[in-house]
Amino acid sequence: EAQDVEIAYSTLTAFCRRHGIGHKPKQPAGSYHFLPGQEMQHDTSPHTAEIAGRSRRVQTASAVLCYSRMLFFQCYPRFQRFDCKVFLTDALTYFDGAPERVMIDNTHVVVLRGTGAQMVPVPEMAAFAERYRFVFRAHEVGDVNRSARVERPFDYIENNFFAGRTFADFGELNQAARAWCEQKNAFFKRHLKAKPIELYAAERPYLQPLPLWVPEPYRLHHRLVDIYGYVSVDTNRYSVPVDWISRPVQVRETKDRIFITLGHRQVEHPRLIDTKGQRSTQKQHRPPRGQRLHRCPPPERQKLLERLPELRGYVEHLEKRGKKNRVLTLRQLLRMARDYPPEPLLDAVRVADHYGLYDLDRLETMVLQRIAHDYFQLDPSGDADD
């Protein structure tokens, strides 16, 4: 410019590159080599899929055996720790074995604290890895090439599997994904000079064998049945028998099912995966209109009638006309039957039933009046010492 010489910008940048001005010298690219059964890489990536006639965002979880390049992936509405255990269980079952280590990025789904070599997994996930005899490892922050085995297929999945395909629901999507993996793992790959399924045959003996019983991952909830006879899990509601209303239940959420347990009784529902605020109702949980509900009597009623069978008529009237909660009323009457002699109690009940008195506090006062002279020392003069 000082000599009034005009040059193109590309000429200037080419000069700078040739002389190393403003550019770091290129480093030779390296490569990672893995032994059979040594490592599996796992990662997730968001993609867009056509499900039930609309485009929606899904989380694609993928796993690749680093030696044979065997690929397996599934899709989820969201990817939480429970979904991670479900996916890894399906992946290890698909590969029919577990590697020595599973390489992940620094995701909070697995990582408790630290990054890279200092990563410490969540105890829940560490126990899961111990069951299948592998360990979790995380690559260093920014070292994306370390997980290239699993990162590279994501572009292929997006532009080959999702392109032009539509699905009715997530069940159909994941079945199609499994079939697609079976097909692609049998294709010849030029950079491998073999098919992944053939390399897998050589890698399979080096994988850790799965346990004799592979437990199904589940998520445990404790719920109270609402007044409508439903239990809520992830905003979706599942019906239970009406005699379970207001009772605490245990809910076990698995990959495809919902199990609701009360004592030795259990109700099973298909799990609503991709919906919000929906209801799953079974016909046997809702009797036909006009049919009375047959509820199990409270245990307090049976204990009361075993102790004093003469109270049956009063108890039936009390359940119909009493103003308090049925169970609380029976508990109060059972306490009175245990605390007071039967004769004064039965005499007071006969009088109360005759006059339609179903206030148990007043009934207890009547009982105390009948036993006052027998069980309490009363001063006839009316004076009492302090």
C-alpha positions as CSV (number, residue, x, y, z in Angstrom):
1,E,0.0,0.0,0.0
2,A,2.9,2.4,0.7
3,Q,4.2,1.7,-2.8
4,D,0.7,2.0,-4.4
5,V,0.8,-1.7,-5.2
6,E,-2.7,-3.3,-5.2
7,I,-2.9,-7.0,-4.5
8,A,-5.9,-9.3,-3.9
9,Y,-6.8,-10.3,-0.4
10,S,-6.5,-14.0,-1.3
11,T,-2.9,-13.3,-2.5
12,L,-2.1,-11.7,0.8
13,T,-3.5,-14.6,2.9
14,A,-1.7,-17.1,0.7
15,F,1.6,-15.3,1.4
16,C,0.9,-15.3,5.1
17,R,0.2,-19.0,5.0
18,R,3.3,-19.8,3.1
19,H,5.4,-17.9,5.6
20,G,3.5,-19.0,8.8
21,I,2.3,-15.4,9.6
22,G,-0.7,-15.5,11.9
23,H,-1.2,-19.3,11.4
24,K,-0.2,-22.1,13.7
25,P,1.6,-25.0,11.9
26,K,-0.7,-27.9,11.2
27,Q,-0.2,-31.0,13.4
28,P,-0.5,-34.5,11.9
29,A,-3.8,-36.1,12.7
30,G,-3.7,-39.2,14.9
31,S,-6.0,-42.1,15.3
32,Y,-7.3,-44.3,18.0
33,H,-7.0,-48.1,17.9
34,F,-9.1,-50.4,20.0
35,L,-8.9,-54.0,20.8
36,P,-11.9,-56.3,20.6
37,G,-14.2,-55.8,23.6
38,Q,-12.2,-52.9,24.9
39,E,-14.6,-50.0,24.5
40,M,-18.1,-48.9,23.6
41,Q,-18.9,-45.2,22.9
42,H,-22.3,-43.8,23.9
43,D,-23.7,-40.3,23.2
44,T,-27.0,-38.6,22.4
45,S,-28.0,-36.0,19.8
46,P,-31.3,-34.2,19.0
47,H,-33.0,-34.9,15.7
48,T,-36.4,-34.1,14.1
49,A,-38.8,-37.0,13.4
50,E,-42.3,-37.2,11.9
51,I,-44.4,-38.8,14.6
52,A,-48.2,-39.1,14.5
53,G,-48.4,-36.6,11.6
54,R,-46.3,-33.8,13.1
55,S,-42.6,-32.9,13.3
56,R,-41.1,-33.1,16.8
57,R,-37.8,-33.1,18.4
58,V,-36.5,-36.4,19.7
59,Q,-33.3,-37.4,21.6
60,T,-31.4,-40.1,19.7
61,A,-29.2,-42.3,21.9
62,S,-26.5,-44.2,20.1
63,A,-23.9,-46.8,21.1
64,V,-21.1,-48.2,18.9
65,L,-18.6,-51.0,19.6
66,C,-15.3,-49.4,18.8
67,Y,-13.6,-52.4,17.3
68,S,-16.3,-53.9,15.1
69,R,-18.3,-50.6,14.6
70,M,-21.5,-52.3,15.4
71,L,-24.2,-49.6,15.7
72,F,-27.3,-49.5,17.9
73,F,-29.6,-46.5,18.5
74,Q,-33.0,-45.7,19.9
75,C,-35.1,-42.5,20.3
76,Y,-36.8,-40.9,23.3
77,P,-38.9,-37.9,24.0
78,R,-36.3,-36.8,26.6
79,F,-33.2,-38.5,27.9
80,Q,-33.0,-38.7,31.7
81,R,-31.1,-41.1,33.9
82,F,-33.9,-43.7,33.8
83,D,-33.9,-43.5,30.0
84,C,-30.1,-43.9,30.0
85,K,-30.3,-47.1,32.0
86,V,-33.1,-48.4,29.7
87,F,-31.0,-47.6,26.6
88,L,-27.8,-49.2,27.9
89,T,-29.7,-52.3,28.9
90,D,-31.1,-52.6,25.4
91,A,-27.7,-51.9,23.8
92,L,-25.9,-54.5,25.9
93,T,-28.6,-57.0,25.2
94,Y,-28.4,-56.2,21.5
95,F,-24.6,-56.7,21.5
96,D,-25.0,-59.8,23.8
97,G,-22.2,-58.6,26.1
98,A,-20.5,-55.7,27.7
99,P,-17.1,-54.1,26.9
100,E,-14.5,-53.2,29.5
101,R,-15.4,-49.5,29.4
102,V,-18.1,-47.2,28.1
103,M,-16.9,-43.8,26.8
104,I,-19.3,-40.9,27.3
105,D,-19.1,-37.1,27.1
106,N,-19.4,-35.1,30.3
107,T,-23.1,-35.4,30.6
108,H,-24.9,-34.8,34.0
109,V,-26.9,-38.0,33.3
110,V,-23.9,-40.1,34.3
111,V,-21.4,-37.6,35.8
112,L,-21.6,-36.6,39.5
113,R,-18.6,-34.3,39.4
114,G,-15.4,-33.8,37.5
115,T,-14.5,-34.0,33.9
116,G,-12.3,-36.2,31.7
117,A,-10.1,-38.5,33.7
118,Q,-11.3,-36.9,37.0
119,M,-14.9,-37.8,36.3
120,V,-16.8,-39.5,39.1
121,P,-20.1,-41.1,38.1
122,V,-23.4,-40.9,40.0
123,P,-23.6,-43.8,42.5
124,E,-26.7,-45.1,40.8
125,M,-25.0,-45.3,37.4
126,A,-21.8,-46.7,39.0
127,A,-23.9,-49.5,40.5
128,F,-25.5,-50.1,37.1
129,A,-22.0,-50.4,35.5
130,E,-20.8,-52.7,38.2
131,R,-23.7,-55.1,37.5
132,Y,-22.5,-55.5,33.9
133,R,-18.8,-55.4,34.9
134,F,-17.8,-52.3,32.9
135,V,-16.7,-48.8,33.9
136,F,-17.7,-45.3,32.7
137,R,-15.0,-43.1,31.3
138,A,-15.4,-39.4,30.0
139,H,-13.2,-37.8,27.4
140,E,-11.5,-34.5,28.1
141,V,-13.4,-31.3,27.5
142,G,-13.0,-30.2,23.8
143,D,-11.4,-33.5,22.7
144,V,-14.3,-34.4,20.3
145,N,-12.2,-36.8,18.3
146,R,-12.0,-39.1,21.3
147,S,-15.7,-40.0,20.8
148,A,-15.6,-40.0,16.9
149,R,-16.8,-43.6,16.7
150,V,-20.2,-42.6,18.0
151,E,-20.3,-39.0,16.8
152,R,-19.8,-39.8,13.1
153,P,-22.9,-42.0,12.6
154,F,-25.3,-39.3,13.9
155,D,-25.1,-37.5,10.5
156,Y,-25.8,-40.7,8.7
157,I,-28.8,-41.5,10.9
158,E,-30.2,-38.0,10.4
159,N,-29.8,-38.0,6.6
160,N,-30.5,-41.7,5.9
161,F,-32.8,-43.1,8.6
162,F,-35.0,-40.1,9.4
163,A,-35.2,-38.8,5.9
164,G,-38.6,-39.6,4.3
165,R,-39.8,-41.8,7.2
166,T,-42.9,-41.3,9.3
167,F,-43.9,-43.1,12.4
168,A,-47.1,-43.6,14.4
169,D,-45.5,-43.5,17.8
170,F,-42.2,-44.1,19.6
171,G,-42.7,-47.8,19.7
172,E,-42.9,-48.0,15.9
173,L,-39.9,-45.6,15.6
174,N,-37.7,-47.7,17.8
175,Q,-38.7,-50.9,16.1
176,A,-37.7,-49.3,12.8
177,A,-34.4,-48.1,14.2
178,R,-33.5,-51.6,15.4
179,A,-34.3,-53.1,11.9
180,W,-32.3,-50.3,10.3
181,C,-29.3,-51.1,12.5
182,E,-29.6,-54.8,11.6
183,Q,-29.5,-53.8,7.9
184,K,-26.6,-51.3,8.1
185,N,-24.4,-53.5,10.3
186,A,-24.5,-56.1,7.5
187,F,-23.3,-53.7,4.9
188,F,-19.7,-53.8,3.6
189,K,-17.6,-50.7,4.7
190,R,-14.7,-49.7,2.5
191,H,-12.7,-48.1,5.3
192,L,-13.0,-51.3,7.3
193,K,-12.6,-53.6,4.4
194,A,-15.2,-55.8,6.1
195,K,-18.8,-55.8,7.4
196,P,-19.3,-54.8,11.0
197,I,-21.3,-58.0,11.6
198,E,-18.2,-60.0,10.5
199,L,-15.9,-58.0,12.8
200,Y,-18.4,-58.5,15.6
201,A,-18.1,-62.2,15.2
202,A,-14.4,-61.9,16.1
203,E,-15.2,-59.4,18.9
204,R,-18.0,-61.3,20.6
205,P,-15.8,-63.7,22.6
206,Y,-14.0,-60.8,24.2
207,L,-17.2,-59.1,25.5
208,Q,-18.1,-59.6,29.2
209,P,-21.0,-62.1,29.4
210,L,-24.3,-60.6,30.6
211,P,-25.8,-61.8,33.9
212,L,-28.1,-64.8,33.8
213,W,-30.9,-62.5,34.7
214,V,-31.0,-59.1,33.2
215,P,-33.2,-56.9,35.4
216,E,-35.5,-54.5,33.7
217,P,-34.7,-50.9,34.8
218,Y,-37.6,-49.2,36.7
219,R,-38.4,-46.0,38.4
220,L,-40.2,-46.1,41.8
221,H,-42.8,-43.6,42.9
222,H,-45.0,-43.3,46.0
223,R,-48.4,-41.8,45.3
224,L,-51.8,-41.2,47.0
225,V,-54.8,-42.3,45.0
226,D,-56.9,-39.2,44.3
227,I,-60.7,-38.9,44.8
228,Y,-61.4,-39.8,41.2
229,G,-59.6,-43.1,41.5
230,Y,-56.5,-42.2,39.5
231,V,-52.7,-42.2,40.2
232,S,-50.6,-39.5,38.5
233,V,-47.2,-40.3,36.9
234,D,-45.5,-37.6,34.8
235,T,-48.8,-35.7,34.5
236,N,-50.5,-38.8,33.0
237,R,-53.2,-40.5,35.2
238,Y,-53.8,-44.3,35.5
239,S,-57.0,-45.8,37.0
240,V,-57.1,-48.1,40.0
241,P,-60.0,-49.8,41.8
242,V,-62.3,-47.4,43.6
243,D,-61.7,-49.0,47.0
244,W,-58.1,-47.7,46.7
245,I,-59.2,-44.1,46.8
246,S,-57.2,-42.0,49.4
247,R,-54.8,-44.9,50.0
248,P,-51.1,-44.7,49.5
249,V,-49.8,-46.9,46.7
250,Q,-46.4,-47.8,45.2
251,V,-45.9,-47.2,41.5
252,R,-43.2,-49.0,39.5
253,E,-42.5,-47.3,36.1
254,T,-40.7,-49.5,33.5
255,K,-39.8,-49.0,29.9
256,D,-43.3,-49.9,28.6
257,R,-45.5,-50.6,31.6
258,I,-46.8,-49.0,34.8
259,F,-47.4,-51.3,37.8
260,I,-49.4,-49.9,40.8
261,T,-49.3,-52.0,44.0
262,L,-51.3,-51.9,47.1
263,G,-50.4,-54.7,49.5
264,H,-50.7,-58.0,47.5
265,R,-52.9,-56.4,44.8
266,Q,-51.4,-55.0,41.6
267,V,-52.8,-53.1,38.6
268,E,-50.9,-52.9,35.3
269,H,-51.2,-50.2,32.6
270,P,-49.3,-49.6,29.3
271,R,-47.0,-46.6,29.9
272,L,-48.0,-43.4,28.2
273,I,-44.7,-42.2,26.8
274,D,-45.2,-39.2,24.5
275,T,-48.3,-37.6,26.0
276,K,-49.1,-35.1,28.8
277,G,-52.3,-34.9,30.9
278,Q,-53.8,-38.1,29.4
279,R,-55.8,-40.8,31.2
280,S,-55.5,-44.6,31.0
281,T,-58.8,-46.2,32.4
282,Q,-59.6,-49.9,32.7
283,K,-63.3,-50.8,32.5
284,Q,-63.1,-53.1,35.5
285,H,-62.1,-50.1,37.6
286,R,-65.3,-48.3,36.8
287,P,-68.6,-50.3,37.5
288,P,-71.5,-49.7,35.2
289,R,-73.6,-46.6,35.8
290,G,-76.2,-47.2,38.5
291,Q,-74.4,-50.1,40.0
292,R,-73.4,-49.6,43.6
293,L,-69.8,-49.9,44.6
294,H,-68.8,-52.8,46.8
295,R,-66.1,-51.6,49.1
296,C,-64.3,-53.7,51.6
297,P,-65.4,-52.8,55.1
298,P,-62.7,-51.2,57.3
299,P,-60.9,-53.6,59.7
300,E,-62.2,-51.5,62.7
301,R,-65.7,-52.6,61.9
302,Q,-64.9,-56.3,61.9
303,K,-63.0,-55.9,65.2
304,L,-65.8,-54.0,66.8
305,L,-68.5,-56.5,65.9
306,E,-66.3,-59.4,67.0
307,R,-66.0,-57.8,70.4
308,L,-69.6,-56.7,70.7
309,P,-72.0,-58.3,68.1
310,E,-74.9,-56.4,69.8
311,L,-73.7,-53.2,68.2
312,R,-74.4,-54.3,64.6
313,G,-77.6,-52.3,64.3
314,Y,-76.2,-49.2,65.8
315,V,-73.1,-49.4,63.6
316,E,-75.2,-49.6,60.5
317,H,-77.2,-46.6,61.4
318,L,-74.1,-44.8,62.5
319,E,-72.4,-45.4,59.1
320,K,-75.5,-44.0,57.3
321,R,-76.2,-41.0,59.5
322,G,-72.9,-40.1,61.2
323,K,-71.3,-36.8,60.3
324,K,-67.7,-37.8,60.9
325,N,-65.4,-39.8,58.6
326,R,-66.5,-43.4,58.6
327,V,-63.2,-44.9,59.6
328,L,-62.6,-42.3,62.4
329,T,-66.1,-42.9,63.8
330,L,-65.5,-46.7,63.9
331,R,-62.1,-46.2,65.6
332,Q,-63.7,-44.0,68.3
333,L,-66.4,-46.6,69.0
334,L,-63.9,-49.4,69.0
335,R,-61.9,-47.5,71.6
336,M,-64.9,-47.0,73.8
337,A,-65.6,-50.8,73.5
338,R,-62.1,-51.5,74.8
339,D,-62.0,-48.9,77.5
340,Y,-65.5,-49.2,79.1
341,P,-67.4,-52.2,80.5
342,P,-69.9,-53.7,78.0
343,E,-73.1,-53.4,80.1
344,P,-73.0,-49.6,80.5
345,L,-71.9,-49.1,76.9
346,L,-74.7,-51.3,75.5
347,D,-77.3,-49.6,77.7
348,A,-76.1,-46.2,76.5
349,V,-76.2,-47.4,72.9
350,R,-79.8,-48.7,73.2
351,V,-80.9,-45.3,74.5
352,A,-78.9,-43.4,71.8
353,D,-80.3,-45.6,69.0
354,H,-83.9,-45.2,70.3
355,Y,-83.6,-41.4,70.1
356,G,-81.5,-41.3,67.0
357,L,-78.3,-40.0,68.7
358,Y,-75.2,-40.6,66.6
359,D,-72.8,-38.2,68.2
360,L,-70.2,-40.4,69.8
361,D,-68.9,-37.6,72.1
362,R,-72.4,-37.4,73.7
363,L,-72.6,-41.2,73.7
364,E,-69.3,-41.3,75.6
365,T,-70.7,-38.8,78.1
366,M,-73.8,-41.1,78.7
367,V,-71.5,-44.0,79.3
368,L,-69.4,-42.1,81.8
369,Q,-72.6,-41.1,83.7
370,R,-73.6,-44.8,84.0
371,I,-70.2,-45.8,85.5
372,A,-69.5,-42.8,87.6
373,H,-70.5,-44.3,90.9
374,D,-68.8,-47.6,90.2
375,Y,-65.4,-46.4,89.1
376,F,-65.0,-42.9,90.6
377,Q,-65.0,-41.8,94.3
378,L,-67.4,-38.9,94.5
379,D,-67.6,-36.6,97.6
380,P,-71.3,-36.5,98.8
381,S,-70.8,-33.1,100.5
382,G,-69.6,-31.6,97.2
383,D,-66.3,-30.4,98.7
384,A,-63.1,-31.6,97.3
385,D,-59.5,-31.0,98.4
386,D,-57.1,-29.2,96.2
